Amino acid sequence: MRLSDLPTPCLILDRQILQHNIARMAQAVARHGVALRPHMKTAKSIDVARMALAANPGVATDGHEADGITVSTLAEAEYFTGHGLSNMLYAVGITPQKLDQVAKLNAAGAGLMVITDDAMVAEAISAHSLPPRTLIEIDTGEHRGGLSPDDPMLLEIATRLGRNLAGVCTHAGHSYGARSDQDLQQIADAERAGALRAAERLRAAGHAAPIVSVGSSPTALADGNFAGITEIRAGVYMFGDLFQAEIGTHGPNDIAVSVLTSVIGHRPAQNRLLVDAGAIALSKDRSTEATGNDQGYGLAIDVAGNRSLGRSIVSRAYQEHGLIDLDPDLPAYMPPIGSRLRILPNHSCMTAAAYDRYFVVDTGRDAVVAVWPRVNGW
Amino acid sequence: MRLSDLPTPCLILDRQILQHNIARMAQAVARHGVALRPHMKTAKSIDVARMALAANPGVATDGHEADGITVSTLAEAEYFTGHGLSNMLYAVGITPQKLDQVAKLNAAGAGLMVITDDAMVAEAISAHSLPPRTLIEIDTGEHRGGLSPDDPMLLEIATRLGRNLAGVCTHAGHSYGARSDQDLQQIADAERAGALRAAERLRAAGHAAPIVSVGSSPTALADGNFAGITEIRAGVYMFGDLFQAEIGTHGPNDIAVSVLTSVIGHRPAQNRLLVDAGAIALSKDRSTEATGNDQGYGLAIDVAGNRSLGRSIVSRAYQEHGLIDLDPDLPAYMPPIGSRLRILPNHSCMTAAAYDRYFVVDTGRDAVVAVWPRVNGW
């Protein structure tokens, strides 16, 4: 199977770039002396999880966390459990209604931990016949979920969790909004300090809190003092995307996923092409709008993965049609209908979610070397 | 199975509203004296297709088009063929590379027509061993795909298509941008006039062009002279959404799909809730931003489908977290973690695409009366 044989639109994964990105993060986290718990929310693939885990140096401070992953849905937890993984963290606030499903997964070997910032949920966890190990979610500045590190409720929740308490976790998701190294460094420092502060308060009150889990791709790569942090969670680093490249999480050529698309129409008077990758194929994510380099719904590159199309971007995305504004600095040329291009995504987590599989290639090669399934839905 | 038992997030379909919307469009199109070819791009469901076809008055002018549907992907064509439907129009410009798959579907009974606006593609169609019936795509003002009705290339393409030419089609997708009845009426008039003009040019040159296919949900509902139009295509009318309600395609209470979600966090100081429907569950579509009533990533309603939450909207959408700004005019109240809400989508085509099934309910009732699968992907 070759790129030229695939039905379009479809999702292409470059395994050299993927391997490069995985190795880079594993090395950065190893330098911090901390375990990496890869977040599978972006890739949702056992094949990618195995690569990420194989690169993991396994320096967990409590001796048994270095083989773990993070998941964003219970569907991911079920899928990865079915593929023999265990030691997972479901990093979205749990509800009492979901505890039966968590228990079922744990009975099947998931080793699934959950998070909460709510006293009634903590009570429900402790009342369950098969309670999961639980981390208390801490807010270190994103103001999404979590308690402030100094919130009095922290100790109340710990008491209600009792022996189910396994530690604390936080996610400085506002790191994606940092627009300077200094901003990012401050956010990364605050993420670690807040998580540690919460863990220390718990320990001072007599609670065991072995796990101190922090992370986002930008803060995982930031320097600093990681003493006391037991694990880092990150996910989008594996694939990268145009937005991550703009904020400097990885280099511009380190985007591992792209959408293969066919030219389906010509607008020579406007120097535009229509392609069969539209809003469902690319997502309506417009992350790069907030950077200095708005790239519409994605950047067009050639089928071999080279940037020979300059600044040709998808300026409009209809349900199944994408409209590419060709780079005006290139010689005017309308590739024939059926010609293939690739589109680099604004936000790989969102774009990949439209596909049930990856067609895996090697950099610059036309052969499809593998087809890797994804687990979507909930 | 009841709404309170379903895993969240999931997609709810109200069959009374669906039936109402289907009947309303069928009646409008019947008044025009034209056949309706329902576009299944939104629903992607055989169960919904059967409802839409059952409501169809069947007034096709050429005697055999009234049972047809429109599809937006070849995956839809394959799915609906597998469920015994035939007479389909694939309304996205075809490429030569896709003709083998079209031929395979037609050998299996799809009765699949394609569209093109390109002479080389027309040549490839005629050269194929099993060429599909083909409509020439006409641009009546949207400037996406299609030839101007007066383009000299129209006759050249017709000649190359030869006996595979079945007529013309156009889609005035810019009707969604109309902000007054007068604007919409002008766009609807131009859509019909342009398609007719192209068909008349073809016929004057000796080509048979039996099908004159027009449509979008707004222009299908507009009044006017439909003489010479043989069919209308529309799709989003079945479900509706917040954007369609804003532009007046249907009433505010006629949105048939919603996302069932659970409360997973509280931000009482900001009068905000976190829910487990984020950017994948809702899509990042922001269609209502362009109207006078920006509703973020969706409008929260209660689990029974009532608008008891006022103007509570999803102001931020993270991958798996949605942040709801509760209506400040309501009494402050944080529903317990695990409580359920529904979110009405900005754009139902985009939101539904994240789900593989509908949980079907009756208006105001808690019981799930059916589970209907969807066909996603390509």
Interface residues (C-beta under 8 A of the other chain):
Chain A: P7 T8 P9 C10 K41 S72 T73 L74 V92 G93 I94 T95 P96 Q97 K98 Q101 T116 D117 D118 M120 V121 H143 R144 G145 G173 S262 V263 I264 G265 H266 R267 Q270 L274 D276 A279 I280 A281 S283 K284 D285 R286 Y318 Q319 E320 H321 L323 P336 I337 G338 C349 M350 A353 A354 Y355 D356 N376 G377 W378
Chain B: P7 T8 P9 C10 K41 S72 T73 L74 V92 G93 I94 T95 P96 Q97 K98 Q101 T116 D117 D118 M120 V121 H143 R144 G145 G173 S262 V263 I264 G265 H266 R267 Q270 L274 D276 A279 I280 A281 S283 K284 D285 R286 Y318 Q319 E320 H321 L323 P336 I337 G338 C349 M350 A353 A354 Y355 D356 N376 G377 W378
